[in-house]
Amino acid sequence: MEQLRLLWELQEIEREMAQKEKKLPNLASVVEYKQLKRDYLNALKEHKDAEEKFAKEQKKLKYNEMELQNISNALGELNAELYSGKISNAKELESLEKKVRSKEKEKSDLEEKMLILMEKLERDEDKITKLKNKEEGKKELLQKSNALARRDIENAKRELNLLKAKRDELINTIDPHLVKKYKELRARLQGRCISLVKKNFCGVCNVSLPSSFRARMLTPGELVFCENCGCLLVPGD
């Protein structure tokens, strides 16, 4: 009977171990760390995307500056030709003046476009600074959360290792045939397979047991099983 009681204790230890293993990735500090990691990665991506967009706009501004220089050079050449006095034909002068006005408008439009772009770059630069600060803040929170989660995981693993040691020690005190029977029952029933009987009720399915079962359970060497759930019955009171 004592061996069967030890077998029940083995089951309960293994159940506690299974529960702790299941809870390990769902510890509050671990869940918080995972959420903070997602927040940090989002902030990192937002910052990176903003910087990439800023770099593209800077290239665009650089290209516009080069284009403005080309237009200015072309306009200078047209004006030089227009006021050189070499052209006397009225139609040619009119055509040249038209080209000058067109280039001046092109230059004005481009300058206005560049001004808008520069103002946008200034705003984006401020935005990038804020995003960088946000990212660094998220990173700092993540590092603190990581340390806390690691500590909690180590503590949980330490508790789990203590239970494993207790289980291994207990197994060595139980008849190997009973341990084998327990493993077979556990595999077949897929869960609790040792029932601690109290007040003639099965501790697993809570079914009332016949009074004859108590005498059988107290008989040395006899294994008694619940007719309802199939668990091995162990006297608990």
N, C-alpha and C positions, 0 to 999 in steps of 0.2 A: 504493500500500500504506500509505503514511503517512497518507493521508486516511482510509482505513478504520480505522486504529488510533485516529485522533482521533474517529471516529464511535463506536467502542467506548467511548472515554473519556467522550464525551458521554452515552452510555447509562448508564454507571456513576455519573456525577454526578447524572443525573436520578433514578436509583434511590435514591441516597443522600438526595436531596432529598425524595423520596416517603416514605422511611422516617422522616426527621426530622419531616415534616409529620404523619405518622400518630402518632408518639410525643408530639407537642406536648401534646395534652390529657391524656396519660397519664404525664406526668412525676411522679416520686414526690412532689414538693412540691405539685403541683397536685391529685393524688389525695388527699393528706393535707388540703389546704385544703378540698376538697369535703366530706370526712368531718367536719371540724371545723365547717363551715358547717351541715351537717345537725344536728350535736350542739347548736350554738348556737341554731338555730331551734327545736329541741325544748325546750331549756331556757327559751327566751323564751316559748314557748306554755304550758309548764307554769307558769311564773311568772304570766303573764297570766290563765290560767284560775283559778289559786288566788286572785288578787286579785279577779276578777269574782265568784267564789263567796263570798269574804269580804265583799264589798260587799253582796251579796244577803242574807247572814246578818245583817249590821249593820242593814239595812232591816227585816228580820224582827224583830230585837230592838227596834228603835224602835217598830214597830207593836205589839209585845207590851207595851211600856212604856205606850203610849197606852191599850191595852185594859185594862191593870192599873189605870190611873188611873180609867177609866170604871167598872170594877168596884168600886174603892174608894169612888168617889163614890156609886154606887148602894147599896153596903153601908152607908155613912154615913147615907144617907137612910132606909134600912130600919130601922137601929138607932134613929135619932131618932124615927121613927114608933112603933117598938116600945116605947121607954121614955118616950114623951111622956105616957102616962097617959090618952090620949084614947080608946084602944080598950079596952073592957071585955068585949066579947063573947069567950067562950072559944074559939070556933071561929075567929074572925078572928085572935085572938092566936096560936093554934096554926099557922094558915096563914102568918102573918107570920114566926113563929119558923122555920118550915120554909124560907121564902124566904131568911132570914138565913143559916141553915146551908148552904143550897145555894150562896149567893154566897160564903160564907167558904171552902167547898171549892173553888169555881171560882177564887177568888183564890189559894188555897194551891197548887193544881195549876199555875196559870199562873206563880207565883213559882218553883216547882221547875223548870218547863220553861225559864224564863228563866235560872235559875242554870246549868243544863246547857248552854244555848246560850252563855252568857258564858264558861264554862270552855272550850268548844269554840273560841270566837273567840280566846281567849288562846293556845290551842295552834296555831291556824291562823296567828296573827300571827307566832309563832316560825317556823313552817314557811315563811311568805312571806319572812321575812328570810333564811333559808337558801337559798331558791330564787333570791332576788335576788343573793345572793353567788355562787351557782353560775352564774347567767346572766352576771354581770360577769366571772367567771373564764373562762368559755367565750369571751366576747367578746374578752378580752385575748389569749387563745391564737389566736383567729381572725385578729386584726389582725396578729400576728407572722407567722402562716402565710401570710397574704395577701401581705405584703411579700416573703417568701422565694419564694413561687410566682411573683410578678410578676418578680422578679430572674431566676429560672430561665427563664421564658418569654422575657424580653428577650434573654438570652444565646442561647437556642435560635434565636430569630428572627434574631439577628445572624449566627449560623453559617449559617442558611438563606439569608440575603441574600448572604453571601460566596460560597456555592455557586451562587446564581443569577447573580451577576456573572461567576463563572468559566465558567458554562454559556454565558452570552451572548457572552462573549469567544471561547469555543471555537467557537460556531456561526459566528461571523464569519470563522473561518479554514478552514472546511470548504466544499467545493463545494456550492452551493445544491441541485443535483440530487441529491446524496447525502443531504442533510438531508431533502429531500422524500421520498426513498425510505425513509429511516429512519422518518419519521413514518407513512408508509403501512404499513410492516412492523409497527411498534409497535401501530398501531390494529388490524391484522388478527390478530396473534398474542396481543394482550392481555397483554403482559409483555416479558420479555427477547427481543430480536430480533436482536442482534448477538452472535455467539459467538466468543470468543477460543480459537483452536485450539492445543492443546499436546500434543506427542507423538502427533499424528494422532487426537486425541480431541476431539469437539465439546465446547466448554466449557459448553454449556447442557444438552444431553440426555445427554452422556457416551458417545455412540455412537462406535465406531471408524470412522474415515473411510478410504475407499480411498486408496492411495498416489498415485493420479493427481490427487487433489484438491489436493495440495500444489503441484504444478506449475501447476495452473490458478489457484490463489490468488495465485501469484507473477507471474502474467501481468498486466501493466499494463492497467487499464480493464475487466478481466473481474470480474463479480460471481458468486461461488460460494455456493450455498445448501446447507445440510444437508438431505439427502434424508429424514431422520427427523423433525426438528422444524421445518424451514423457515427457520431463522435464517441470516442473512448471515454467512459465515465470514471470519474475520480471522486471519492468521498470528500466533501468540503466542510462538513460539520459533524 
